[in-house]
Amino acid sequence: MIGVYGGTFNPVHFGHLRTALEVKDIFALQQLHLIPCKLPAHRRTPSVSAEMRLRMLQLAVDDAKNIIVDRRELEREGPSYMVDTLRSLRQEHERQSIILFIGNDAFNKIQSWYQWEQLFEYAHVVVMTRPGYILQEMGDFFNQRLIDEMDQLKEHPHGFLFFHDVTQLDISSTQIRHLVKQGNDPRFLLPDAVINYIKQHKLYQTNTGN
């Protein structure tokens, strides 16, 4: 199975990395693609370039087995739509199961995504939840795709919806950017190699938003 975990990663931190490691192991993924978003469709463009955010990802997972930093969204023009990303991955992995991993907050907004129904034509969607999460009522579209056995994800290449608990560290990129801007030490929230890159390039030190 192939996993997909996208985001702005501005910057990548241990919350992202712990989640990535857990889903790779829990779902026995052959590969997990970390895909930095070049031009977010639903938020302001990050103040730090996509190339720099990708480089921080590369530094963070340099020695991680089967975790791949994937630059395909940086190669496309226009907004970075996940449906286009999954379509391109499906062309490369025609018969394998592909899983898109998203958080619960993202799932609650998924119907605002571009061509969101087509996500299920290219991949399964796994919603990463906190322990104790209570599944809310959903419409027919989602209920028809909802499964409760992880093994079913292996048996089909796409089309299912699954909820699974993961460890969610209370760390945010916004919090880290604020710490850096205030001149405070962000150690133990993100890898030292990423901190050194931020210092070297003087990132997040001005009022430039995301």
Secondary structure by P-SEA (a helix, b strand, c coil): cbbbbbcccccccaaaaaaaaaaaaaacccbbbbcccccccccccccccaaaaaaaaaaaaccccccccccccccccccccaaaaaaaaaaacccbbbbbbbcaaaaaacccccccccccccbbbbbbbccccccccccaaaaaaccccaaaaaacccbbbbbbbcccccccaaaaaaaaaacccccccccaaaaaaaaaaccccccccc
